[in-house]
Amino acid sequence: MQRQLTISPVDGRVLVERDYADAAQVERTLQRAQRAQAGWRRTDVETRARICRVFCDAFEAAADEIAPELSWQMGRPVAAAPSEVRGTLDRARHMIDIAAAALTDVAVGDKPGFRRFIRREPLGVVLTIAAWNYPYLIAINSVIPALMAGNAVLLKHSAQTPLCAERFAAAFATAGLPEGLFQVLHLTHEQTAQLIADSRIGYVAFTGSVQGGLAVQGAASTRVVGLGLELGGNDPAYVRADADFEHAVENLVDGAFFNSGQSCCGIGRIYVADSLYARFVEASVALTKRYVLGDPLDPATTLGPCVRAAAADAVRAVTRQAVADGARTLIDEAQFPMSRAGSPYLAPQILIGVNQSMQVQREETFGPLVTIMSVNGDAEALRHMNDSRYGLTASVWTRDAEAAMALGSSLATGTFFMNRCDYLDPALAWVGVKDSGRGCTLSSVGYEYLTRPKSFHLRLAS
């Protein structure tokens, strides 16, 4: 039987080994999920909420173990790992708290002699395919609301972060979730495609690259099934001349380099008003040089390795191409001794002298690399920000909320920020446009994608 290996980016050793599920195991898993969901869909929302709240408590109780485990699996500095636990709990508890209101029947108004309403019914078995870069945050976006909506969940996590799926399973077991409602499968890409094509899967929630999303779409093409695709980004920011300068520098540098830049909504492109450009570049470089690249298990480390050596080298290749096309690097890689070719450890980098035709401006880099470009005002900034195949988030940094709203209304993006970035508010819909995806998670709107509307039209006896 094939084995799934997790190679730690910290030191290159095999961290976890798991057997891939065989066909018989997948079949048993699907059967258990269907049986369990048949009863769960008739369970009242408050009972579901009680169990899911205990899940949150059990997950929180394991926080001290989860943080270093997360660093070993995907390389995030241990000092930053607890923020993922907090964020996971914030999202889970919010989606639990709003479930009753979000799932209540929709009244459509009185009509004499009739009773009419719309009910939100569960889809059945939800398959969540989660990415490694925010392994708990990404998975929780669909796992908790799917269960709260009356579905069963199968979680196929990234081969890089299998222990995260198992942490969820352990917390649900502690919470007393009925057997079969949440199950974990370790699958190859081929097996995952076969599962997507299975008619017993009622919805697929995928987070990953555009290429991965297209593969999921292809696997589902033989039947009609709902897909939620949370894909890539090359998110822009615009610093207006009236911005709070220090606040913008601090938050945009963090937005570019947090998690080693491995974030779909991380900052990839910064456009700065001409009058601030030189000063902004200087301040951003100074702040970037203060990062400490090193062992993510060391509390002093502020920048961990990329997930694997090939990923780091791909970012280096993009940087070399940009330089060949006329861009200029501002960070000397030698100032970060652990950064070296063939290693997942990669220095942060800032590029100037870029233009919109360059690959670094057109495609998602997914690493600690950001570009800074000057613009002569709102119109040019808006044109450049929208000049992308992606549309996940965009931010404007200004003291003028009215001007920000005018720009936000014209930006082709799923989330618009003023004076913040790289953040998900669980009360707001998380959604992408263009190649950044389709569907929605979080907020009351997210429940609409994990249920189907069923209309009831009753003509009453006279």
N, C-alpha and C positions, 0 to 999 in steps of 0.2 A: 504494500500500500504506500502511496506517495505521502511524503511528510511536508508540512508547512514549516519553514524555518524563519525565525525572526532574528535578523542580524542587528545588534545594537550599534548605533552610530557613535556611541561613546568610545568603544575600544575595538569594535569589529568582531566581537565574539558572538557565537550563537546563543541568544538569550532564552528563546522559547522554541520548543518543537511540539507540533501538534499533528495528529493524523487528519488528513482530509476525510470528510464524510464519504462513505460509499453510497451506492444507489439505494440500498436497503435502508440505511440510516436516514437518508433524505426522505424516503417514502414514509417511514415511521414518524418522522418529525412533522410532515405535512398532515398526516392523519391525526396526530395528537392535537395539533393546532386547530384543525377544523372541529374536532369534538369539543375542545375546551371553549372555543369561541361561541359555539351554539348555546352554551349556558351563560357565558359572560355577557352576551348581548342583552340578556334578560335581567342582568344584575343592575340594580339602580346606581345612578351616578355617585351618590354619596358613599356607597360601599366601595365602589371603584376608587374614589378619592381617598378613603381611609387607608386602603391597602397601599396606594401610591405614596401617601404621606409617610407611611412607615418605611417604604423603600427609600425615600429621601433621608430619613433619619439613619437608616442602616448604612447608606452610602456615605453620609457625613461622618459617621463614627469611624470609617476606615480611611479618612482623609490623610492621616499621617503616613499610612502605608502607600496610598495611591500616588502621592507626590513623587517620591524617588523612583517608584516603579514606572511612572510616566516618563521621567527623564531617561531612564535606561532604554525604554522602548523607542522614543522618537527624538530625544536629544534636547528638549527644552530645559533651561536652567532650573534647578530644583527650587530656587528662590521665587520663580514665577509660576511654578506648577500649581500651588494652592489656588491661584486665581481661577484655574479651570474648574476646580471642585466647587468653588463659590458660584461661579457662573452657571454651572450645571444645575446646582440646587436652585438658583434664582429662576432659571427658565422652567424647571420642572414644577416648582411650587406655584409659579404664576399660571402655568397652563392647567394645573389642578384646580386652582382657585376660580378660574373663569369658566371651567367646563360646564357647570350646570346652566349658566346663562347662555353659553355658546351653543349648547346642544338642545335647548328647550324648543318645543314646537313653535313654528312661525305662524302667528295669527294673520289672516288676510282680510279681516273685516267681516262684519255681520251681513248676512243675506237671509231674508225671511224664508223659512222652510228648509234651510240648509245648514250643515255644519261643515266648515272647510278649514283646513290647516295644512302646513307642510312639516313633515317630520324628517329629521336627519338620522339616517340609519347607517350602521357600520358597514364597511366594505367587505369584511371577512378576515382574511389573513394578509397582513402588511409585511412586505419584505423591505427591511432597511439595510442599505449597503452604505456603510460609513467609511469616511476617510481617516487617515492617521494624524493629520496635522493638528486638529482639535478633537481628539477621538471621543471624549465624553460629551462635549458641547454639541458636536455635530449629531451624534446618535440620539441624544436626548430630545432634539428638536422634533423628531417623529415618534420616538418610542413611547414617551409618556402620553402625548395627545392621542396617539393611536389606541393605546389601552384605555384611556379615559373615554374614548368614543365608542368603545365596545368591540374593538378588533383584537385579534391575536397578533403577535409580532414575532417574526423570525429576523434575527440580527446576523448579518454576514459582515463582520468587521474586517478592516484591512489586515493583511498578513503582518504588517509592521506593529500592530497594536492589539493582538488577540487577548491580552490580559484585561483590557478595558471591557470587552464584551463579557468576560467571565466575572468581572467585578459587578457588572449590572446583574448578571444571573444570580450571583450570591446574595445581593441585596434584595432582589425580588423573592428569593427563597425565604430569606429572613422575614420578609413582609407577609408571607403567607399567600402570595399570588397563586391561584389555582394552577396546577401542573399543566403544562402544554401551552399556556398563554404567552409566555416569553421563552424562546429557545434560541440557542446560539449554534450556528453551523460554520465550520471551516471548509471553504470551498475553493476550487480552482476557478479560473475565469470561465472555462468551458462549462463547469457544473453550474456556475452562477447564471450563465446564459440559459441553460436548460431549465433552471428553476424559474427564471423570469417568464419563460414561455409556458409554464405549467398553468392550466386554467384555474387551479385552486388558489393562486396568488391574486388577491384583489387589488393590490396597489403596490407600486415600487417607489421607494424614497431613496434616491441616489445622490450622493455628494462626491464630487471628484472633478476630474479634468473634462474639458469639452470632448476630447477624444473618448474618454470613458462614457460620457453621456450619450454620445452617438452610438457606442457599442450597446448600451442598455436599450436605446431606442430601436436598434436593429434586432435585438433579441426579442423585443416585445412586438415586432411588426407582424407576426402571424396571428395576432388576436387583438381584441379591443380591451385595453387595461389602462388604468390611470398611471401616469408617471409624474413624479416630482423630481426635477433635475436641478440641483444646486451646483453650478459649474464654476468656471474660472472668472478672473477679472484682471484688469490692469488699471486700478482705480486712480482717478485724478483728484488733485486738490488745487485750489486757486487761492492764493494769498493776495487779497486786495491791498491797495495802498493804505487803507485805514485800519488794517488788522492790528490786533494786540500782538505785537511782534514776538515777544518772548514766549507767549503761550503758543503761538503758531509753530515756532521752531521746535519747542520741546515736544509737542504732540505729534507733529508730522514726522520728525526723526524717529520717534517711538513707533508711529504707525507704519513706517517703512521697514524697521528692523526688528520689531518684536517677533518672537518665534522664528528668528533668523529669516524674516521676510516670507515665511512659508504660510501665507494666509491669502485666501481668495479675495478678501476685502482689504488687504494691506495696501499701503500707498505705493504706487509704482511711478506716478508722474506728478511732479509739482510744477505748477505755473505761477510765477511771481510777478507782481506789478514791477515795471521797469525801475521805479524809484526805490524799491526795496531790494532789488535783485542781488546786487553785490554784497550788501550787508547780510541778506538771508543766506546766501551761499557760504559766506565766511563763518557765520554762527552755526550753520548746520554741520560744516566740516569739523569745527572745534568740538561740538557735542558728540559727533560720531567717533572721534578719536579717543573719547573717554570710555568707549565700550571695552569690556574685558572678554575676549574670546578664549574659551577654555573648557575644561571639564565641567559638564553641566551639574555634576554632583557636588561641586565646590560652591558654597554659598556666595562667594565673591564673583562668580562668573555671571555676566549679564548678556552674553551672546553665546549660545551653544552651537553645536555642529548642525549642518544640514542633515537631512534624514539618511542620506547615503553619499558616498564619494561621487557617484555618477551625477547626482543632482547638483552637487557643488561645482563639478567640472562643466556641467551644462551652463551654469550661470557665468563661469569664467569665459566660456565660448561666446556667449552673448556679449559680454563686455569687450572681448577682443574684436568682435565684428563691429561694434559701435565705434571703437577707437579707429579701426580701419576705415570707417565711413566718415570720420572727422570729429568724433566726440573726444572729450578729454576726461581722464580719471583724476580725482582729487584726493584719493586715499592711497597711501603707499602700503601695499600688502605686507611689506617687510616689517611694518610697525605692529603687526599682529603675528608673532612668531609661530603660533600653531597653524596658521593658514598656509597650506601648501597643496600643490596639484596632486591629484590622486587620493586626497583625503577629504572626508566630509567637513572638515574644519575650514571655514571660508571667511575672510575678512569682509566687513561691510564696505560698500563702495557707493560713491556719488559720481554721477556723470553730468557734465555740462557740455555745451556745444552740440546738443542733440537737435534733431528736427523730426517732424512727424513721419517722414518716410522710413526712418530707421526701425529695424526689427524690435529694438528695445522699447520703442514707443508703440509698436503695433501689437505685440504679443505679450502674454503673461510670462514673467521671468521666474517667479516663485522662489525667490532667494533674497539675500540681503543686498539688494541693488535698487537704487532710486535715481531718477533723472530730475534735474532742475532746469527750467527754461523760462526766460523772461517773456512777458507779454505786455502790450501797450494799453490794455484796458479790458473791460468786461466782454466786449464783443469778440475779441481775439481769444480770450480765455475760454469762452463758451464754445467757440468753433473747435478749438483744439481738444477740449474735454469730451465733446461729442464725437470726435473723429476716432472712433474705436469700434471694434466688433463686440466689445464687452459693455455691460451696463449693470454693474452690481451696486456700487456706492460711488458717490462723488461728494466732495466737501468744499465749502467756501468759507474763508476765514476773513471776517469783517466785523466791524462794530455796527453796521447798518443792516438791521434785520429785513427791512423792506427791499433793499437791493439784493440781499441773499435770496429772499422769496422769489423775486423776479427771475434770478438765475436758476434757482431750483425748479421752477415751473417749466423751464426750457431745456433742462438736462434730461437726457435719455438714460435714466438710472432707476434701479429698484428702490434705493434709499438715498435720500439727500440729507446731508449734515451741514449745520453751521457751527463752526468752532469746535468740532470734534470729529473723530474718524475711527475706523477699525473697531466698531462696537456694534453689538446687537442688543436692542431693547426688546425683551420678550412681549411687551405690550403692543409692539409694532410688527407689521407683516414683514417677513424676511423673504425677499423676492428679487429675481434678476430679470433683466430684459436682454434682448438680442442673444448673443452666444453665452451669456451668463446664466441662462437656464429658463425654466418655466415651472409653474406651480408656486406654492407658498407654504412656509412653515411659520410657527409662532403666531401670537395674537389670536383673537377670535376668528379671524379670517382663515388661519391655518386649519381650523377644524372643518372648514368647508371642503378641504381637499382629502380629508380622511373619513368623510361620510358621503352618502348620496342622498339627495333630496327625494322624498316620496310624498306625493300629494294625496290627501284624503278629501274626497268630495262626497258627502253624505246627504242624500235627499231624505228629509225626515217625513215620517207618516203624518198625514193631515189629521 
